[in-house]
Amino acid sequence: MDKDMDRRIARLEEALAHQTRATDELSEVIARQDAEIASLSRRVALLLRSAAQTELDQGGTIPLADQRPPHW
């Protein structure tokens, strides 16, 4: 192979290495965000149940979690 071909292959390998690293980093970010979304979803569900129970305890008729938002 000539030197131009060697340099081109080296540049391609370097670009591939950078893309592989970026893909791995993005994958880690997605995994962290997925775990955080799951945690936040559980917390929101708990808060809605707690608010519904409080509303029910105060004599409300429809639990807050079951009410439609005002824009519906």
C-alpha positions as a Markdown table, in Angstrom:
| # | Residue | x | y | z |
|---|---|---|---|---|
| 1 | Met | 0.0 | 0.0 | 0.0 |
| 2 | Asp | 1.1 | 3.5 | -0.5 |
| 3 | Lys | 1.5 | 6.2 | 2.1 |
| 4 | Asp | -1.7 | 8.0 | 1.1 |
| 5 | Met | -3.7 | 4.8 | 1.6 |
| 6 | Asp | -2.1 | 4.2 | 4.9 |
| 7 | Arg | -2.9 | 7.8 | 6.1 |
| 8 | Arg | -6.5 | 7.4 | 4.8 |
| 9 | Ile | -6.9 | 4.1 | 6.7 |
| 10 | Ala | -5.5 | 5.7 | 9.9 |
| 11 | Arg | -7.9 | 8.6 | 9.6 |
| 12 | Leu | -10.8 | 6.3 | 9.1 |
| 13 | Glu | -9.8 | 4.1 | 12.1 |
| 14 | Glu | -9.4 | 7.3 | 14.2 |
| 15 | Ala | -12.9 | 8.5 | 13.2 |
| 16 | Leu | -14.3 | 5.1 | 13.9 |
| 17 | Ala | -12.7 | 5.1 | 17.4 |
| 18 | His | -14.2 | 8.5 | 18.1 |
| 19 | Gln | -17.7 | 7.4 | 16.9 |
| 20 | Thr | -17.5 | 4.2 | 19.0 |
| 21 | Arg | -16.6 | 6.2 | 22.1 |
| 22 | Ala | -19.4 | 8.7 | 21.4 |
| 23 | Thr | -21.9 | 5.9 | 20.9 |
| 24 | Asp | -20.8 | 4.3 | 24.2 |
| 25 | Glu | -21.1 | 7.6 | 26.1 |
| 26 | Leu | -24.6 | 8.2 | 24.6 |
| 27 | Ser | -25.6 | 4.7 | 25.6 |
| 28 | Glu | -24.6 | 5.3 | 29.2 |
| 29 | Val | -26.5 | 8.6 | 29.2 |
| 30 | Ile | -29.6 | 6.8 | 27.9 |
| 31 | Ala | -29.4 | 4.1 | 30.5 |
| 32 | Arg | -29.0 | 6.7 | 33.3 |
| 33 | Gln | -32.0 | 8.7 | 32.0 |
| 34 | Asp | -34.1 | 5.6 | 31.7 |
| 35 | Ala | -33.4 | 4.7 | 35.3 |
| 36 | Glu | -34.2 | 8.3 | 36.4 |
| 37 | Ile | -37.4 | 8.4 | 34.4 |
| 38 | Ala | -38.5 | 5.1 | 36.0 |
| 39 | Ser | -37.7 | 6.5 | 39.5 |
| 40 | Leu | -39.6 | 9.8 | 38.8 |
| 41 | Ser | -42.6 | 7.9 | 37.4 |
| 42 | Arg | -42.8 | 5.8 | 40.6 |
| 43 | Arg | -42.5 | 9.0 | 42.7 |
| 44 | Val | -45.2 | 10.7 | 40.8 |
| 45 | Ala | -47.5 | 7.7 | 41.1 |
| 46 | Leu | -46.9 | 7.7 | 44.9 |
| 47 | Leu | -47.6 | 11.5 | 45.1 |
| 48 | Leu | -50.8 | 11.1 | 43.1 |
| 49 | Arg | -52.0 | 8.2 | 45.4 |
| 50 | Ser | -51.1 | 10.3 | 48.5 |
| 51 | Ala | -52.9 | 13.3 | 47.1 |
| 52 | Ala | -55.9 | 11.2 | 46.2 |
| 53 | Gln | -56.0 | 9.7 | 49.7 |
| 54 | Thr | -55.7 | 13.2 | 51.3 |
| 55 | Glu | -58.6 | 14.4 | 49.1 |
| 56 | Leu | -60.7 | 11.4 | 50.0 |
| 57 | Asp | -59.9 | 11.9 | 53.7 |
| 58 | Gln | -61.1 | 15.5 | 53.5 |
| 59 | Gly | -64.5 | 14.4 | 52.1 |
| 60 | Gly | -63.8 | 14.9 | 48.4 |
| 61 | Thr | -65.9 | 12.9 | 46.0 |
| 62 | Ile | -63.5 | 12.2 | 43.1 |
| 63 | Pro | -59.9 | 11.3 | 44.0 |
| 64 | Leu | -57.5 | 13.9 | 42.6 |
| 65 | Ala | -55.6 | 11.2 | 40.6 |
| 66 | Asp | -58.8 | 10.3 | 38.8 |
| 67 | Gln | -59.9 | 13.9 | 37.9 |
| 68 | Arg | -59.4 | 15.2 | 34.4 |
| 69 | Pro | -57.1 | 18.2 | 34.1 |
| 70 | Pro | -59.0 | 21.5 | 33.5 |
| 71 | His | -57.9 | 21.7 | 29.9 |
| 72 | Trp | -59.8 | 18.5 | 28.9 |
